[in-house]
């Protein structure tokens, strides 16, 4: 067995999303990885002290997590609050946990301004999606951790077969 998997807490059934809900990912691989002790669970936003529930947040202006990390974009709540610092701290916490526990892979909820890896919302709070990564997914990727969205679990299953 090579490497552990950092996984979004909401995918593991924890009610930590901005709306106070979870989004459990039911898949035989999740059960197997749990039994093998491979899963390391985190909600980046909660690790940074953000409340549940909390106002919805999106990366402003059609920007991406990479832009936030570069200091050229902000993460804004629908209420107008700037939570950029919290999202950067959340990403740093997730990376530190991944490094401490030997996670070489991450399985993160898509669409989130933290965890999105295939798509994120466009910052207009209208439901518009765009390709791109959230802040945590971008930082993990920059650190060499392979990030997969919840929609790519089969791809991660196949990747782990070649890694083991």
Backbone torsions as a table, in degrees:
resi	resn	phi	psi	omega
1	UNK	NA	123.3	-179.4
2	UNK	-115.8	109.8	171.4
3	UNK	85.4	144.4	175.9
4	UNK	-95.6	171.6	-175.7
5	UNK	-122.7	119.1	172.2
6	UNK	-76.4	129.9	-176.0
7	UNK	-131.7	140.5	176.8
8	UNK	-60.4	130.4	-178.1
9	UNK	-58.8	-35.0	-179.2
10	UNK	-64.2	-31.0	177.8
11	UNK	-70.4	-22.0	179.8
12	UNK	-92.4	8.6	175.6
13	UNK	94.0	5.0	178.4
14	UNK	-80.8	133.7	-178.1
15	UNK	-82.0	75.3	-173.4
16	UNK	-121.8	-0.9	-179.2
17	UNK	-66.5	164.9	-177.4
18	UNK	-53.7	-31.1	-177.8
19	UNK	-92.4	9.4	178.1
20	UNK	77.9	16.0	-178.6
21	UNK	-115.3	174.3	174.5
22	UNK	-115.7	175.0	177.2
23	UNK	-143.4	67.0	-172.0
24	UNK	-57.6	135.0	176.2
25	UNK	-99.4	111.8	-179.0
26	UNK	-97.6	115.6	-178.5
27	UNK	-160.3	140.1	179.9
28	UNK	-56.6	-32.5	-179.5
29	UNK	-64.6	-36.0	178.7
30	UNK	-60.8	-46.6	179.0
31	UNK	-60.9	-43.5	-179.5
32	UNK	-64.7	-47.1	-179.2
33	UNK	-63.8	-36.3	177.4
34	UNK	-62.6	-47.0	179.6
35	UNK	-61.9	-34.7	-179.6
36	UNK	-79.2	-6.2	-179.8
37	UNK	73.5	26.3	-176.5
38	UNK	-89.5	-16.3	-171.5
39	UNK	-90.7	133.2	174.7
40	UNK	-121.6	115.2	-171.9
41	UNK	-98.0	137.1	175.2
42	UNK	-151.3	145.0	162.2
43	UNK	-109.1	107.6	-177.0
44	UNK	-54.4	-43.9	-178.0
45	UNK	-62.6	-43.6	179.2
46	UNK	-65.5	-35.3	179.2
47	UNK	-63.5	-23.3	179.2
48	UNK	-94.4	8.1	175.6
49	UNK	88.1	10.7	179.3
50	UNK	-76.7	146.9	-174.9
51	UNK	-80.3	162.3	170.7
52	UNK	-129.0	123.6	-5.3
53	UNK	-74.0	170.5	178.8
54	UNK	-145.9	160.5	179.7
55	UNK	-62.3	145.1	174.7
56	UNK	-57.8	144.6	178.7
57	UNK	-130.9	147.4	175.7
58	UNK	-142.3	156.2	175.5
59	UNK	-76.2	124.0	-171.6
60	UNK	-69.9	151.7	168.0
61	UNK	66.5	25.7	178.6
62	UNK	71.5	17.4	179.5
63	UNK	-85.1	-179.2	-176.1
64	UNK	-127.7	173.6	176.8
65	UNK	-58.6	-35.7	176.9
66	UNK	-60.1	-40.2	179.1
67	UNK	-65.2	-39.8	177.5
68	UNK	-62.0	-45.1	179.4
69	UNK	-63.5	-32.4	179.3
70	UNK	-79.3	-7.4	179.1
71	UNK	84.7	12.9	-176.5
72	UNK	-107.6	4.7	179.3
73	UNK	-145.3	160.8	-177.2
74	UNK	-121.0	153.3	169.9
75	UNK	-104.2	122.3	-174.4
76	UNK	-120.4	143.3	173.3
77	UNK	-83.7	157.6	179.0
78	UNK	-61.0	-24.5	179.6
79	UNK	-80.5	-5.4	180.0
80	UNK	100.2	-5.9	179.3
81	UNK	-71.2	139.0	177.9
82	UNK	-92.4	113.7	-178.3
83	UNK	-114.6	26.1	180.0
84	UNK	-57.7	-47.7	-177.6
85	UNK	-60.8	-41.1	179.6
86	UNK	-64.2	-41.6	-179.5
87	UNK	-69.5	-35.6	175.2
88	UNK	-65.9	-43.0	177.9
89	UNK	-62.8	-41.3	178.7
90	UNK	-59.6	-44.0	179.6
91	UNK	-64.5	-42.3	179.0
92	UNK	-63.4	-39.2	177.4
93	UNK	-63.2	-43.9	-179.5
94	UNK	-63.4	-42.8	179.2
95	UNK	-64.5	-43.6	179.7
96	UNK	-60.9	-43.4	178.6
97	UNK	-64.4	-43.2	179.1
98	UNK	-60.0	-44.2	-179.2
99	UNK	-68.3	-41.4	-179.6
100	UNK	-63.4	-33.5	-173.2
101	UNK	-103.5	2.5	177.0
102	UNK	75.7	29.7	177.8
103	UNK	-76.4	121.2	174.6
104	UNK	-100.6	-9.7	-177.2
105	UNK	-133.8	156.1	174.7
106	UNK	-137.1	138.9	176.4
107	UNK	-119.6	105.9	-169.2
108	UNK	-123.7	149.9	-179.3
109	UNK	-69.1	128.5	-179.3
110	UNK	-76.6	152.7	177.0
111	UNK	95.5	-23.4	-177.0
112	UNK	-70.6	143.1	175.2
113	UNK	-68.0	-11.7	171.6
114	UNK	-96.6	-58.7	-164.4
115	UNK	-97.0	-10.1	-178.4
116	UNK	-57.6	135.5	177.4
117	UNK	-125.9	-26.0	176.7
118	UNK	-97.0	-41.5	177.6
119	UNK	-145.4	157.1	171.2
120	UNK	-136.0	167.9	176.8
121	UNK	-83.1	154.7	-166.3
122	UNK	-83.8	3.9	176.9
123	UNK	92.0	-1.7	-178.0
124	UNK	-95.4	-6.9	-177.3
125	UNK	57.3	29.7	-180.0
126	UNK	-110.1	3.5	-177.3
127	UNK	90.6	-0.8	179.2
128	UNK	-69.5	132.6	-179.2
129	UNK	-107.9	155.5	173.3
130	UNK	-144.3	156.6	173.6
131	UNK	-67.2	143.8	177.7
132	UNK	150.1	172.5	-178.8
133	UNK	-113.4	149.8	170.6
134	UNK	-76.5	178.5	-172.7
135	UNK	-65.3	-46.9	-179.4
136	UNK	-66.3	-46.5	-179.9
137	UNK	-59.6	-40.0	-180.0
138	UNK	-65.6	-44.1	-179.0
139	UNK	-66.3	-42.2	177.8
140	UNK	-61.3	-43.1	179.6
141	UNK	-62.6	-43.9	179.1
142	UNK	-60.9	-29.1	-179.2
143	UNK	-86.6	1.3	176.5
144	UNK	90.6	10.4	176.2
145	UNK	-87.5	131.5	-179.6
146	UNK	-78.1	120.7	-176.2
147	UNK	-105.8	131.4	177.6
148	UNK	-125.4	142.7	175.5
149	UNK	-84.2	165.6	177.6
150	UNK	-58.7	-26.6	178.6
151	UNK	-78.8	-8.1	-177.7
152	UNK	-110.2	23.7	-176.0
153	UNK	-60.7	-36.9	178.6
154	UNK	-64.2	-36.3	177.1
155	UNK	-64.5	-39.6	177.4
156	UNK	-67.8	-40.8	176.6
157	UNK	-55.9	-47.8	179.9
158	UNK	-64.8	-41.3	179.2
159	UNK	-60.7	-41.6	-178.9
160	UNK	-68.8	-28.1	176.7
161	UNK	-64.0	-37.2	-179.5
162	UNK	-81.6	-19.9	-178.6
163	UNK	-85.5	-27.9	-174.5
164	UNK	-81.2	NA	NA
